Amino acid sequence: MSSASFYKWRAKFGGMDASLMGRMKELESENAWLKKMYADVQLQNDVIKEAMEKSGEAITSPRHGQARHV
């Protein structure tokens, strides 16, 4: 292990005991799962928007609340 890697590790985990490190690993895992879930939902949303645009229906912009006719 290089000294740079050691100091990085120590800066990140230095003040933690085993239970805190375990909890951090759980939170990192949950965060990764949530990011994947969000990406899946965004992909579904994009597919639905594209299908609606192709069918000629109006799409409401969530930022401006204005309908857009295609």
For each residue, the residues with C-beta under 8 A, 3 or more apart:
1: 5 6
2: 5 6
3: 6 7
4: 7 8
5: 1 2 8 9
6: 1 2 3 9 10
7: 3 4 10 11
8: 4 5 11 12
9: 5 6 12 13
10: 6 7 13 14
11: 7 8 14
12: 8 9
13: 9 10 16 21
14: 10 11
15:
16: 13 20 21 24
17: 20 21
18: 21 22
19: 22 23
20: 16 17 23 24
21: 13 16 17 18 24 25
22: 18 19 25 26
23: 19 20 26 27
24: 16 20 21 27 28
25: 21 22 28 29
26: 22 23 29 30
27: 23 24 30 31
28: 24 25 31 32
29: 25 26 32 33
30: 26 27 33 34
31: 27 28 34 35
32: 28 29 35 36
33: 29 30 36 37
34: 30 31 37 38
35: 31 32 38 39
36: 32 33 39 40
37: 33 34 40 41
38: 34 35 41 42
39: 35 36 42 43
40: 36 37 43 44
41: 37 38 44 45
42: 38 39 45 46
43: 39 40 46 47
44: 40 41 47 48
45: 41 42 48 49
46: 42 43 49 50
47: 43 44 50 51
48: 44 45 51 52
49: 45 46 52 53 59
50: 46 47 53 54
51: 47 48 54 55
52: 48 49 55 57 59
53: 49 50 56 57 59 70
54: 50 51
55: 51 52
56: 53 70
57: 52 53 70
58: 67 68 69 70
59: 49 52 53 67 68 70
60: 65 66 67 68
61: 64 65 66 67 68
62: 65
63:
64: 61
65: 60 61 62
66: 60 61
67: 58 59 60 61
68: 58 59 60 61
69: 58
70: 53 56 57 58 59
